Amino acid sequence: MRLILCAECDGQAPYQKTGPLFVCTGCGHSLSRSDIDLDGMEVWAVTEDGLLGFEGPSVTCPECGSDQIEKTKFKSRQWAYCTEPACELGGLEFELVDYS
């Protein structure tokens, strides 16, 4: 899940649920429910600690379309590889763009 980070803090602190609002843990800037776009493709969620985040669209293999993907991070870049046995990529890694 990607956490929603406060723009007022230059993306350094997450928002946490405090009553009906989500409040930045760094500067106190608040978001109300009306400030959040609930009509997009993301699935919004709140962690056990009350932090606001979302799940983006699922990642699929660019070769076979399978969602059987393993994700890794290497040198600040996101990579993935398909684990589908019949996939032509055969476990070769591909870079994920804008994925956290």
Secondary structure, 3 states (H helix, E strand, C coil): CEECECCCCCCCCEEEEECCEEEECCCCCEECHHHCCCCCCCEEEECCCCEEEEECCCCCCCCCCCCCEEEEEECCEEEEEECCCCCCCCCCEEEECCCC
